[in-house]
């Protein structure tokens, strides 16, 4: 059913473009619709970017992740910290 609905919408849009072309208004429509569509897309992207959560607002990583990310730490230390936090129930 979704595919049929999409084809119906595409068909109506093509019919409208053909009628605008026959009436001589297609260049005016394209000159108006193109920039308007770009403006709406740009505003939508700006709103999504502003509403996205900041990476600075995230909680800090657990100690086991910080130790594991530090390549200067020996593997034994990484395993010990992970075991300690696992036994503590964190």
PDB file with one MODEL, atoms N, CA, C and O in Angstrom:
MODEL        1
ATOM      1  N   UNK A   1       0.826  -1.197   0.000  1.00  0.00           N
ATOM      2  CA  UNK A   1       0.000   0.000   0.000  1.00  0.00           C
ATOM      3  C   UNK A   1       0.866   1.255   0.000  1.00  0.00           C
ATOM      4  O   UNK A   1       0.499   2.264  -0.601  1.00  0.00           O
ATOM      5  N   UNK A   2       2.019   1.194   0.675  1.00  0.00           N
ATOM      6  CA  UNK A   2       2.881   2.373   0.704  1.00  0.00           C
ATOM      7  C   UNK A   2       3.371   2.753  -0.689  1.00  0.00           C
ATOM      8  O   UNK A   2       3.380   3.927  -1.058  1.00  0.00           O
ATOM      9  N   UNK A   3       3.779   1.740  -1.458  1.00  0.00           N
ATOM     10  CA  UNK A   3       4.283   2.012  -2.803  1.00  0.00           C
ATOM     11  C   UNK A   3       3.185   2.633  -3.664  1.00  0.00           C
ATOM     12  O   UNK A   3       3.446   3.554  -4.439  1.00  0.00           O
ATOM     13  N   UNK A   4       1.970   2.135  -3.531  1.00  0.00           N
ATOM     14  CA  UNK A   4       0.858   2.689  -4.310  1.00  0.00           C
ATOM     15  C   UNK A   4       0.600   4.140  -3.927  1.00  0.00           C
ATOM     16  O   UNK A   4       0.322   4.975  -4.788  1.00  0.00           O
ATOM     17  N   UNK A   5       0.692   4.439  -2.633  1.00  0.00           N
ATOM     18  CA  UNK A   5       0.500   5.819  -2.181  1.00  0.00           C
ATOM     19  C   UNK A   5       1.572   6.752  -2.708  1.00  0.00           C
ATOM     20  O   UNK A   5       1.296   7.886  -3.101  1.00  0.00           O
ATOM     21  N   UNK A   6       2.799   6.256  -2.709  1.00  0.00           N
ATOM     22  CA  UNK A   6       3.895   7.085  -3.231  1.00  0.00           C
ATOM     23  C   UNK A   6       3.724   7.357  -4.721  1.00  0.00           C
ATOM     24  O   UNK A   6       3.927   8.480  -5.184  1.00  0.00           O
ATOM     25  N   UNK A   7       3.346   6.310  -5.475  1.00  0.00           N
ATOM     26  CA  UNK A   7       3.146   6.508  -6.900  1.00  0.00           C
ATOM     27  C   UNK A   7       1.987   7.462  -7.175  1.00  0.00           C
ATOM     28  O   UNK A   7       2.022   8.222  -8.143  1.00  0.00           O
ATOM     29  N   UNK A   8       0.971   7.424  -6.334  1.00  0.00           N
ATOM     30  CA  UNK A   8      -0.152   8.339  -6.491  1.00  0.00           C
ATOM     31  C   UNK A   8       0.296   9.786  -6.293  1.00  0.00           C
ATOM     32  O   UNK A   8      -0.070  10.668  -7.070  1.00  0.00           O
ATOM     33  N   UNK A   9       1.091  10.022  -5.248  1.00  0.00           N
ATOM     34  CA  UNK A   9       1.585  11.377  -4.991  1.00  0.00           C
ATOM     35  C   UNK A   9       2.498  11.838  -6.119  1.00  0.00           C
ATOM     36  O   UNK A   9       2.389  12.974  -6.580  1.00  0.00           O
ATOM     37  N   UNK A  10       3.398  10.965  -6.568  1.00  0.00           N
ATOM     38  CA  UNK A  10       4.293  11.323  -7.675  1.00  0.00           C
ATOM     39  C   UNK A  10       3.492  11.620  -8.934  1.00  0.00           C
ATOM     40  O   UNK A  10       3.802  12.560  -9.666  1.00  0.00           O
ATOM     41  N   UNK A  11       2.468  10.824  -9.184  1.00  0.00           N
ATOM     42  CA  UNK A  11       1.630  11.065 -10.353  1.00  0.00           C
ATOM     43  C   UNK A  11       0.923  12.409 -10.302  1.00  0.00           C
ATOM     44  O   UNK A  11       0.863  13.126 -11.300  1.00  0.00           O
ATOM     45  N   UNK A  12       0.389  12.748  -9.133  1.00  0.00           N
ATOM     46  CA  UNK A  12      -0.268  14.050  -8.990  1.00  0.00           C
ATOM     47  C   UNK A  12       0.727  15.197  -9.165  1.00  0.00           C
ATOM     48  O   UNK A  12       0.405  16.206  -9.792  1.00  0.00           O
ATOM     49  N   UNK A  13       1.921  15.049  -8.619  1.00  0.00           N
ATOM     50  CA  UNK A  13       2.926  16.104  -8.770  1.00  0.00           C
ATOM     51  C   UNK A  13       3.349  16.268 -10.223  1.00  0.00           C
ATOM     52  O   UNK A  13       3.506  17.392 -10.701  1.00  0.00           O
ATOM     53  N   UNK A  14       3.533  15.168 -10.921  1.00  0.00           N
ATOM     54  CA  UNK A  14       3.885  15.270 -12.346  1.00  0.00           C
ATOM     55  C   UNK A  14       2.749  15.897 -13.148  1.00  0.00           C
ATOM     56  O   UNK A  14       2.994  16.707 -14.041  1.00  0.00           O
ATOM     57  N   UNK A  15       1.523  15.531 -12.839  1.00  0.00           N
ATOM     58  CA  UNK A  15       0.381  16.139 -13.534  1.00  0.00           C
ATOM     59  C   UNK A  15       0.333  17.642 -13.278  1.00  0.00           C
ATOM     60  O   UNK A  15       0.055  18.421 -14.189  1.00  0.00           O
ATOM     61  N   UNK A  16       0.603  18.050 -12.037  1.00  0.00           N
ATOM     62  CA  UNK A  16       0.599  19.483 -11.729  1.00  0.00           C
ATOM     63  C   UNK A  16       1.713  20.199 -12.482  1.00  0.00           C
ATOM     64  O   UNK A  16       1.510  21.310 -12.972  1.00  0.00           O
ATOM     65  N   UNK A  17       2.895  19.574 -12.582  1.00  0.00           N
ATOM     66  CA  UNK A  17       3.990  20.199 -13.322  1.00  0.00           C
ATOM     67  C   UNK A  17       3.654  20.307 -14.809  1.00  0.00           C
ATOM     68  O   UNK A  17       3.980  21.310 -15.443  1.00  0.00           O
ATOM     69  N   UNK A  18       3.013  19.297 -15.366  1.00  0.00           N
ATOM     70  CA  UNK A  18       2.608  19.350 -16.773  1.00  0.00           C
ATOM     71  C   UNK A  18       1.603  20.479 -16.990  1.00  0.00           C
ATOM     72  O   UNK A  18       1.711  21.227 -17.962  1.00  0.00           O
ATOM     73  N   UNK A  19       0.636  20.604 -16.099  1.00  0.00           N
ATOM     74  CA  UNK A  19      -0.356  21.678 -16.244  1.00  0.00           C
ATOM     75  C   UNK A  19       0.281  23.055 -16.092  1.00  0.00           C
ATOM     76  O   UNK A  19      -0.078  23.989 -16.809  1.00  0.00           O
ATOM     77  N   UNK A  20       1.216  23.184 -15.170  1.00  0.00           N
ATOM     78  CA  UNK A  20       1.918  24.466 -15.039  1.00  0.00           C
ATOM     79  C   UNK A  20       2.726  24.771 -16.297  1.00  0.00           C
ATOM     80  O   UNK A  20       2.784  25.920 -16.736  1.00  0.00           O
ATOM     81  N   UNK A  21       3.346  23.750 -16.874  1.00  0.00           N
ATOM     82  CA  UNK A  21       4.100  23.953 -18.108  1.00  0.00           C
ATOM     83  C   UNK A  21       3.215  24.351 -19.270  1.00  0.00           C
ATOM     84  O   UNK A  21       3.584  25.210 -20.071  1.00  0.00           O
ATOM     85  N   UNK A  22       2.048  23.731 -19.367  1.00  0.00           N
ATOM     86  CA  UNK A  22       1.117  24.075 -20.452  1.00  0.00           C
ATOM     87  C   UNK A  22       0.578  25.485 -20.283  1.00  0.00           C
ATOM     88  O   UNK A  22       0.292  26.164 -21.269  1.00  0.00           O
ATOM     89  N   UNK A  23       0.438  25.931 -19.040  1.00  0.00           N
ATOM     90  CA  UNK A  23      -0.096  27.267 -18.766  1.00  0.00           C
ATOM     91  C   UNK A  23       0.997  28.340 -18.845  1.00  0.00           C
ATOM     92  O   UNK A  23       0.698  29.534 -18.839  1.00  0.00           O
ATOM     93  N   UNK A  24       2.265  27.909 -18.918  1.00  0.00           N
ATOM     94  CA  UNK A  24       3.366  28.868 -19.013  1.00  0.00           C
ATOM     95  C   UNK A  24       3.856  29.364 -17.669  1.00  0.00           C
ATOM     96  O   UNK A  24       4.648  30.305 -17.621  1.00  0.00           O
ATOM     97  N   UNK A  25       3.418  28.771 -16.587  1.00  0.00           N
ATOM     98  CA  UNK A  25       3.823  29.220 -15.258  1.00  0.00           C
ATOM     99  C   UNK A  25       4.918  28.354 -14.630  1.00  0.00           C
ATOM    100  O   UNK A  25       5.316  28.605 -13.493  1.00  0.00           O
ATOM    101  N   UNK A  26       5.407  27.350 -15.339  1.00  0.00           N
ATOM    102  CA  UNK A  26       6.402  26.443 -14.777  1.00  0.00           C
ATOM    103  C   UNK A  26       7.704  27.166 -14.420  1.00  0.00           C
ATOM    104  O   UNK A  26       8.234  26.919 -13.337  1.00  0.00           O
ATOM    105  N   UNK A  27       8.253  28.049 -15.275  1.00  0.00           N
ATOM    106  CA  UNK A  27       9.495  28.744 -14.881  1.00  0.00           C
ATOM    107  C   UNK A  27       9.315  29.596 -13.617  1.00  0.00           C
ATOM    108  O   UNK A  27      10.213  29.652 -12.776  1.00  0.00           O
ATOM    109  N   UNK A  28       8.178  30.246 -13.482  1.00  0.00           N
ATOM    110  CA  UNK A  28       7.917  31.054 -12.293  1.00  0.00           C
ATOM    111  C   UNK A  28       7.816  30.157 -11.056  1.00  0.00           C
ATOM    112  O   UNK A  28       8.344  30.492  -9.996  1.00  0.00           O
ATOM    113  N   UNK A  29       7.136  29.019 -11.198  1.00  0.00           N
ATOM    114  CA  UNK A  29       7.018  28.089 -10.079  1.00  0.00           C
ATOM    115  C   UNK A  29       8.385  27.565  -9.662  1.00  0.00           C
ATOM    116  O   UNK A  29       8.695  27.527  -8.471  1.00  0.00           O
ATOM    117  N   UNK A  30       9.207  27.162 -10.627  1.00  0.00           N
ATOM    118  CA  UNK A  30      10.535  26.636 -10.306  1.00  0.00           C
ATOM    119  C   UNK A  30      11.425  27.716  -9.694  1.00  0.00           C
ATOM    120  O   UNK A  30      12.219  27.431  -8.798  1.00  0.00           O
ATOM    121  N   UNK A  31      11.296  28.948 -10.172  1.00  0.00           N
ATOM    122  CA  UNK A  31      12.094  30.046  -9.620  1.00  0.00           C
ATOM    123  C   UNK A  31      11.689  30.351  -8.182  1.00  0.00           C
ATOM    124  O   UNK A  31      12.509  30.829  -7.399  1.00  0.00           O
ATOM    125  N   UNK A  32      10.448  30.085  -7.831  1.00  0.00           N
ATOM    126  CA  UNK A  32       9.969  30.328  -6.464  1.00  0.00           C
ATOM    127  C   UNK A  32      10.178  29.113  -5.575  1.00  0.00           C
ATOM    128  O   UNK A  32      10.616  29.253  -4.433  1.00  0.00           O
ATOM    129  N   UNK A  33       9.873  27.923  -6.081  1.00  0.00           N
ATOM    130  CA  UNK A  33       9.899  26.710  -5.257  1.00  0.00           C
ATOM    131  C   UNK A  33      11.312  26.260  -4.929  1.00  0.00           C
ATOM    132  O   UNK A  33      11.549  25.745  -3.836  1.00  0.00           O
ATOM    133  N   UNK A  34      12.248  26.436  -5.835  1.00  0.00           N
ATOM    134  CA  UNK A  34      13.628  26.010  -5.583  1.00  0.00           C
ATOM    135  C   UNK A  34      14.252  26.719  -4.388  1.00  0.00           C
ATOM    136  O   UNK A  34      14.665  26.055  -3.438  1.00  0.00           O
ATOM    137  N   UNK A  35      14.332  28.046  -4.407  1.00  0.00           N
ATOM    138  CA  UNK A  35      14.903  28.743  -3.249  1.00  0.00           C
ATOM    139  C   UNK A  35      14.092  28.562  -1.965  1.00  0.00           C
ATOM    140  O   UNK A  35      14.660  28.507  -0.875  1.00  0.00           O
ATOM    141  N   UNK A  36      12.770  28.469  -2.090  1.00  0.00           N
ATOM    142  CA  UNK A  36      11.949  28.268  -0.895  1.00  0.00           C
ATOM    143  C   UNK A  36      12.235  26.906  -0.268  1.00  0.00           C
ATOM    144  O   UNK A  36      12.303  26.788   0.956  1.00  0.00           O
ATOM    145  N   UNK A  37      12.401  25.884  -1.094  1.00  0.00           N
ATOM    146  CA  UNK A  37      12.722  24.550  -0.579  1.00  0.00           C
ATOM    147  C   UNK A  37      14.087  24.542   0.091  1.00  0.00           C
ATOM    148  O   UNK A  37      14.256  23.950   1.157  1.00  0.00           O
ATOM    149  N   UNK A  38      15.057  25.194  -0.527  1.00  0.00           N
ATOM    150  CA  UNK A  38      16.391  25.266   0.080  1.00  0.00           C
ATOM    151  C   UNK A  38      16.360  26.010   1.410  1.00  0.00           C
ATOM    152  O   UNK A  38      17.052  25.627   2.354  1.00  0.00           O
ATOM    153  N   UNK A  39      15.568  27.061   1.486  1.00  0.00           N
ATOM    154  CA  UNK A  39      15.449  27.814   2.734  1.00  0.00           C
ATOM    155  C   UNK A  39      14.829  26.953   3.840  1.00  0.00           C
ATOM    156  O   UNK A  39      15.296  26.968   4.978  1.00  0.00           O
ATOM    157  N   UNK A  40      13.782  26.210   3.502  1.00  0.00           N
ATOM    158  CA  UNK A  40      13.135  25.345   4.491  1.00  0.00           C
ATOM    159  C   UNK A  40      14.097  24.255   4.953  1.00  0.00           C
ATOM    160  O   UNK A  40      14.161  23.958   6.146  1.00  0.00           O
ATOM    161  N   UNK A  41      14.843  23.658   4.032  1.00  0.00           N
ATOM    162  CA  UNK A  41      15.821  22.628   4.405  1.00  0.00           C
ATOM    163  C   UNK A  41      16.925  23.200   5.287  1.00  0.00           C
ATOM    164  O   UNK A  41      17.338  22.562   6.256  1.00  0.00           O
ATOM    165  N   UNK A  42      17.402  24.393   4.959  1.00  0.00           N
ATOM    166  CA  UNK A  42      18.456  25.014   5.760  1.00  0.00           C
ATOM    167  C   UNK A  42      17.957  25.361   7.164  1.00  0.00           C
ATOM    168  O   UNK A  42      18.672  25.157   8.145  1.00  0.00           O
ATOM    169  N   UNK A  43      16.747  25.879   7.261  1.00  0.00           N
ATOM    170  CA  UNK A  43      16.190  26.188   8.585  1.00  0.00           C
ATOM    171  C   UNK A  43      15.968  24.923   9.405  1.00  0.00           C
ATOM    172  O   UNK A  43      16.210  24.916  10.612  1.00  0.00           O
ATOM    173  N   UNK A  44      15.513  23.860   8.764  1.00  0.00           N
ATOM    174  CA  UNK A  44      15.336  22.589   9.463  1.00  0.00           C
ATOM    175  C   UNK A  44      16.649  22.042   9.988  1.00  0.00           C
ATOM    176  O   UNK A  44      16.711  21.535  11.108  1.00  0.00           O
ATOM    177  N   UNK A  45      17.707  22.141   9.181  1.00  0.00           N
ATOM    178  CA  UNK A  45      19.026  21.676   9.619  1.00  0.00           C
ATOM    179  C   UNK A  45      19.539  22.518  10.777  1.00  0.00           C
ATOM    180  O   UNK A  45      20.142  21.989  11.711  1.00  0.00           O
ATOM    181  N   UNK A  46      19.305  23.825  10.722  1.00  0.00           N
ATOM    182  CA  UNK A  46      19.745  24.702  11.804  1.00  0.00           C
ATOM    183  C   UNK A  46      19.007  24.387  13.099  1.00  0.00           C
ATOM    184  O   UNK A  46      19.615  24.353  14.168  1.00  0.00           O
ATOM    185  N   UNK A  47      17.710  24.158  13.008  1.00  0.00           N
ATOM    186  CA  UNK A  47      16.926  23.826  14.203  1.00  0.00           C
ATOM    187  C   UNK A  47      17.385  22.496  14.792  1.00  0.00           C
ATOM    188  O   UNK A  47      17.552  22.383  16.007  1.00  0.00           O
ATOM    189  N   UNK A  48      17.594  21.471  13.930  1.00  0.00           N
ATOM    190  CA  UNK A  48      18.068  20.169  14.431  1.00  0.00           C
ATOM    191  C   UNK A  48      19.424  20.307  15.096  1.00  0.00           C
ATOM    192  O   UNK A  48      19.675  19.671  16.120  1.00  0.00           O
ATOM    193  N   UNK A  49      20.303  21.124  14.536  1.00  0.00           N
ATOM    194  CA  UNK A  49      21.636  21.298  15.102  1.00  0.00           C
ATOM    195  C   UNK A  49      21.559  21.998  16.454  1.00  0.00           C
ATOM    196  O   UNK A  49      22.310  21.660  17.370  1.00  0.00           O
ATOM    197  N   UNK A  50      20.666  22.963  16.586  1.00  0.00           N
ATOM    198  CA  UNK A  50      20.540  23.689  17.843  1.00  0.00           C
ATOM    199  C   UNK A  50      19.871  22.854  18.929  1.00  0.00           C
ATOM    200  O   UNK A  50      20.157  23.037  20.112  1.00  0.00           O
ATOM    201  N   UNK A  51      18.984  21.939  18.539  1.00  0.00           N
ATOM    202  CA  UNK A  51      18.281  21.119  19.514  1.00  0.00           C
ATOM    203  C   UNK A  51      19.052  19.849  19.898  1.00  0.00           C
ATOM    204  O   UNK A  51      18.665  19.154  20.838  1.00  0.00           O
ATOM    205  N   UNK A  52      20.122  19.546  19.190  1.00  0.00           N
ATOM    206  CA  UNK A  52      20.903  18.344  19.493  1.00  0.00           C
ATOM    207  C   UNK A  52      21.576  18.503  20.853  1.00  0.00           C
ATOM    208  O   UNK A  52      22.029  19.595  21.197  1.00  0.00           O
ATOM    209  N   UNK A  53      21.643  17.420  21.626  1.00  0.00           N
ATOM    210  CA  UNK A  53      22.294  17.513  22.932  1.00  0.00           C
ATOM    211  C   UNK A  53      23.790  17.786  22.775  1.00  0.00           C
ATOM    212  O   UNK A  53      24.438  17.287  21.855  1.00  0.00           O
ATOM    213  N   UNK A  54      24.305  18.569  23.673  1.00  0.00           N
ATOM    214  CA  UNK A  54      25.718  18.927  23.642  1.00  0.00           C
ATOM    215  C   UNK A  54      26.562  17.763  24.131  1.00  0.00           C
ATOM    216  O   UNK A  54      26.155  17.023  25.027  1.00  0.00           O
ATOM    217  N   UNK A  55      27.733  17.606  23.541  1.00  0.00           N
ATOM    218  CA  UNK A  55      28.633  16.556  24.011  1.00  0.00           C
ATOM    219  C   UNK A  55      29.201  16.910  25.380  1.00  0.00           C
ATOM    220  O   UNK A  55      29.718  16.042  26.083  1.00  0.00           O
ATOM    221  N   UNK A  56      29.107  18.177  25.759  1.00  0.00           N
ATOM    222  CA  UNK A  56      29.613  18.594  27.064  1.00  0.00           C
ATOM    223  C   UNK A  56      28.639  18.279  28.184  1.00  0.00           C
ATOM    224  O   UNK A  56      29.026  18.279  29.353  1.00  0.00           O
ATOM    225  N   UNK A  57      27.371  18.008  27.850  1.00  0.00           N
ATOM    226  CA  UNK A  57      26.358  17.715  28.859  1.00  0.00           C
ATOM    227  C   UNK A  57      26.269  16.234  29.205  1.00  0.00           C
ATOM    228  O   UNK A  57      25.487  15.847  30.073  1.00  0.00           O
ATOM    229  N   UNK A  58      27.054  15.411  28.541  1.00  0.00           N
ATOM    230  CA  UNK A  58      26.990  13.980  28.800  1.00  0.00           C
ATOM    231  C   UNK A  58      27.695  13.656  30.116  1.00  0.00           C
ATOM    232  O   UNK A  58      28.643  14.340  30.500  1.00  0.00           O
ATOM    233  N   UNK A  59      27.230  12.612  30.808  1.00  0.00           N
ATOM    234  CA  UNK A  59      27.902  12.232  32.051  1.00  0.00           C
ATOM    235  C   UNK A  59      29.316  11.736  31.754  1.00  0.00           C
ATOM    236  O   UNK A  59      29.582  11.227  30.665  1.00  0.00           O
ATOM    237  N   UNK A  60      30.214  11.883  32.714  1.00  0.00           N
ATOM    238  CA  UNK A  60      31.585  11.438  32.468  1.00  0.00           C
ATOM    239  C   UNK A  60      31.644   9.918  32.318  1.00  0.00           C
ATOM    240  O   UNK A  60      30.799   9.191  32.841  1.00  0.00           O
ATOM    241  N   UNK A  61      32.642   9.468  31.606  1.00  0.00           N
ATOM    242  CA  UNK A  61      32.826   8.033  31.407  1.00  0.00           C
ATOM    243  C   UNK A  61      33.216   7.372  32.721  1.00  0.00           C
ATOM    244  O   UNK A  61      33.898   7.984  33.543  1.00  0.00           O
ATOM    245  N   UNK A  62      32.790   6.128  32.928  1.00  0.00           N
ATOM    246  CA  UNK A  62      33.235   5.408  34.117  1.00  0.00           C
ATOM    247  C   UNK A  62      34.757   5.247  34.118  1.00  0.00           C
ATOM    248  O   UNK A  62      35.404   5.311  33.073  1.00  0.00           O
ATOM    249  N   UNK A  63      35.299   5.043  35.291  1.00  0.00           N
ATOM    250  CA  UNK A  63      36.750   4.947  35.438  1.00  0.00           C
ATOM    251  C   UNK A  63      37.341   3.835  34.577  1.00  0.00           C
ATOM    252  O   UNK A  63      38.434   3.991  34.032  1.00  0.00           O
ATOM    253  N   UNK A  64      36.634   2.719  34.451  1.00  0.00           N
ATOM    254  CA  UNK A  64      37.189   1.603  33.677  1.00  0.00           C
ATOM    255  C   UNK A  64      37.378   1.989  32.210  1.00  0.00           C
ATOM    256  O   UNK A  64      38.302   1.504  31.558  1.00  0.00           O
ATOM    257  N   UNK A  65      36.511   2.855  31.690  1.00  0.00           N
ATOM    258  CA  UNK A  65      36.669   3.297  30.308  1.00  0.00           C
ATOM    259  C   UNK A  65      37.842   4.263  30.178  1.00  0.00           C
ATOM    260  O   UNK A  65      38.608   4.187  29.218  1.00  0.00           O
ATOM    261  N   UNK A  66      37.980   5.158  31.127  1.00  0.00           N
ATOM    262  CA  UNK A  66      39.100   6.109  31.066  1.00  0.00           C
ATOM    263  C   UNK A  66      40.425   5.367  31.169  1.00  0.00           C
ATOM    264  O   UNK A  66      41.375   5.695  30.458  1.00  0.00           O
ATOM    265  N   UNK A  67      40.498   4.365  32.053  1.00  0.00           N
ATOM    266  CA  UNK A  67      41.736   3.602  32.193  1.00  0.00           C
ATOM    267  C   UNK A  67      42.008   2.799  30.930  1.00  0.00           C
ATOM    268  O   UNK A  67      43.150   2.714  30.478  1.00  0.00           O
ATOM    269  N   UNK A  68      40.968   2.212  30.363  1.00  0.00           N
ATOM    270  CA  UNK A  68      41.147   1.406  29.158  1.00  0.00           C
ATOM    271  C   UNK A  68      41.553   2.261  27.964  1.00  0.00           C
ATOM    272  O   UNK A  68      42.260   1.786  27.076  1.00  0.00           O
ATOM    273  N   UNK A  69      41.112   3.519  27.932  1.00  0.00           N
ATOM    274  CA  UNK A  69      41.472   4.406  26.826  1.00  0.00           C
ATOM    275  C   UNK A  69      42.884   4.954  26.942  1.00  0.00           C
ATOM    276  O   UNK A  69      43.462   5.397  25.950  1.00  0.00           O
ATOM    277  N   UNK A  70      43.441   4.928  28.141  1.00  0.00           N
ATOM    278  CA  UNK A  70      44.794   5.444  28.346  1.00  0.00           C
ATOM    279  C   UNK A  70      45.791   4.369  27.933  1.00  0.00           C
ATOM    280  O   UNK A  70      45.977   3.381  28.643  1.00  0.00           O
ATOM    281  N   UNK A  71      46.427   4.562  26.791  1.00  0.00           N
ATOM    282  CA  UNK A  71      47.327   3.548  26.251  1.00  0.00           C
ATOM    283  C   UNK A  71      48.617   3.416  27.049  1.00  0.00           C
ATOM    284  O   UNK A  71      49.384   2.479  26.824  1.00  0.00           O
ATOM    285  N   UNK A  72      48.870   4.331  27.972  1.00  0.00           N
ATOM    286  CA  UNK A  72      50.075   4.228  28.802  1.00  0.00           C
ATOM    287  C   UNK A  72      49.880   3.247  29.952  1.00  0.00           C
ATOM    288  O   UNK A  72      50.850   2.825  30.581  1.00  0.00           O
ATOM    289  N   UNK A  73      48.627   2.884  30.227  1.00  0.00           N
ATOM    290  CA  UNK A  73      48.336   1.972  31.329  1.00  0.00           C
ATOM    291  C   UNK A  73      48.641   0.533  30.920  1.00  0.00           C
ATOM    292  O   UNK A  73      48.313   0.129  29.804  1.00  0.00           O
ATOM    293  N   UNK A  74      49.258  -0.239  31.796  1.00  0.00           N
ATOM    294  CA  UNK A  74      49.463  -1.663  31.486  1.00  0.00           C
ATOM    295  C   UNK A  74      48.126  -2.400  31.523  1.00  0.00           C
ATOM    296  O   UNK A  74      47.194  -1.987  32.214  1.00  0.00           O
ATOM    297  N   UNK A  75      48.048  -3.487  30.774  1.00  0.00           N
ATOM    298  CA  UNK A  75      46.803  -4.241  30.674  1.00  0.00           C
ATOM    299  C   UNK A  75      46.372  -4.788  32.033  1.00  0.00           C
ATOM    300  O   UNK A  75      45.178  -4.941  32.292  1.00  0.00           O
ATOM    301  N   UNK A  76      47.328  -5.080  32.891  1.00  0.00           N
ATOM    302  CA  UNK A  76      46.990  -5.607  34.215  1.00  0.00           C
ATOM    303  C   UNK A  76      46.213  -4.571  35.027  1.00  0.00           C
ATOM    304  O   UNK A  76      45.291  -4.927  35.761  1.00  0.00           O
ATOM    305  N   UNK A  77      46.574  -3.306  34.904  1.00  0.00           N
ATOM    306  CA  UNK A  77      45.856  -2.240  35.606  1.00  0.00           C
ATOM    307  C   UNK A  77      44.438  -2.100  35.064  1.00  0.00           C
ATOM    308  O   UNK A  77      43.488  -1.922  35.827  1.00  0.00           O
ATOM    309  N   UNK A  78      44.301  -2.179  33.750  1.00  0.00           N
ATOM    310  CA  UNK A  78      42.985  -2.069  33.118  1.00  0.00           C
ATOM    311  C   UNK A  78      42.082  -3.195  33.604  1.00  0.00           C
ATOM    312  O   UNK A  78      40.921  -2.966  33.941  1.00  0.00           O
ATOM    313  N   UNK A  79      42.613  -4.403  33.640  1.00  0.00           N
ATOM    314  CA  UNK A  79      41.828  -5.558  34.080  1.00  0.00           C
ATOM    315  C   UNK A  79      41.472  -5.422  35.554  1.00  0.00           C
ATOM    316  O   UNK A  79      40.354  -5.747  35.955  1.00  0.00           O
ATOM    317  N   UNK A  80      42.420  -4.943  36.370  1.00  0.00           N
ATOM    318  CA  UNK A  80      42.173  -4.799  37.803  1.00  0.00           C
ATOM    319  C   UNK A  80      41.061  -3.789  38.066  1.00  0.00           C
ATOM    320  O   UNK A  80      40.196  -4.031  38.908  1.00  0.00           O
ATOM    321  N   UNK A  81      41.071  -2.682  37.371  1.00  0.00           N
ATOM    322  CA  UNK A  81      40.028  -1.652  37.561  1.00  0.00           C
ATOM    323  C   UNK A  81      38.682  -2.188  37.103  1.00  0.00           C
ATOM    324  O   UNK A  81      37.669  -1.948  37.761  1.00  0.00           O
ATOM    325  N   UNK A  82      38.649  -2.904  35.996  1.00  0.00           N
ATOM    326  CA  UNK A  82      37.390  -3.456  35.500  1.00  0.00           C
ATOM    327  C   UNK A  82      36.837  -4.492  36.470  1.00  0.00           C
ATOM    328  O   UNK A  82      35.634  -4.526  36.726  1.00  0.00           O
ATOM    329  N   UNK A  83      37.711  -5.336  37.009  1.00  0.00           N
ATOM    330  CA  UNK A  83      37.274  -6.344  37.990  1.00  0.00           C
ATOM    331  C   UNK A  83      36.784  -5.691  39.278  1.00  0.00           C
ATOM    332  O   UNK A  83      35.804  -6.136  39.876  1.00  0.00           O
ATOM    333  N   UNK A  84      37.472  -4.634  39.697  1.00  0.00           N
ATOM    334  CA  UNK A  84      37.085  -3.940  40.934  1.00  0.00           C
ATOM    335  C   UNK A  84      35.696  -3.329  40.759  1.00  0.00           C
ATOM    336  O   UNK A  84      34.861  -3.451  41.655  1.00  0.00           O
ATOM    337  N   UNK A  85      35.435  -2.690  39.654  1.00  0.00           N
ATOM    338  CA  UNK A  85      34.137  -2.066  39.442  1.00  0.00           C
ATOM    339  C   UNK A  85      33.047  -3.107  39.207  1.00  0.00           C
ATOM    340  O   UNK A  85      31.890  -2.883  39.565  1.00  0.00           O
ATOM    341  N   UNK A  86      33.406  -4.246  38.606  1.00  0.00           N
ATOM    342  CA  UNK A  86      32.415  -5.302  38.398  1.00  0.00           C
ATOM    343  C   UNK A  86      32.015  -5.924  39.721  1.00  0.00           C
ATOM    344  O   UNK A  86      30.849  -6.259  39.929  1.00  0.00           O
ATOM    345  N   UNK A  87      32.987  -6.080  40.623  1.00  0.00           N
ATOM    346  CA  UNK A  87      32.676  -6.662  41.927  1.00  0.00           C
ATOM    347  C   UNK A  87      31.931  -5.681  42.817  1.00  0.00           C
ATOM    348  O   UNK A  87      31.197  -6.089  43.717  1.00  0.00           O
ATOM    349  N   UNK A  88      32.116  -4.385  42.571  1.00  0.00           N
ATOM    350  CA  UNK A  88      31.416  -3.368  43.362  1.00  0.00           C
ATOM    351  C   UNK A  88      29.985  -3.172  42.860  1.00  0.00           C
ATOM    352  O   UNK A  88      29.189  -2.495  43.512  1.00  0.00           O
ATOM    353  N   UNK A  89      29.651  -3.762  41.702  1.00  0.00           N
ATOM    354  CA  UNK A  89      28.284  -3.647  41.178  1.00  0.00           C
ATOM    355  C   UNK A  89      28.038  -2.394  40.375  1.00  0.00           C
ATOM    356  O   UNK A  89      26.883  -1.992  40.234  1.00  0.00           O
ATOM    357  N   UNK A  90      29.031  -1.773  39.855  1.00  0.00           N
ATOM    358  CA  UNK A  90      28.844  -0.543  39.065  1.00  0.00           C
ATOM    359  C   UNK A  90      28.667  -0.843  37.631  1.00  0.00           C
ATOM    360  O   UNK A  90      28.497   0.072  36.825  1.00  0.00           O
TER     361      UNK A  90
ENDMDL
END
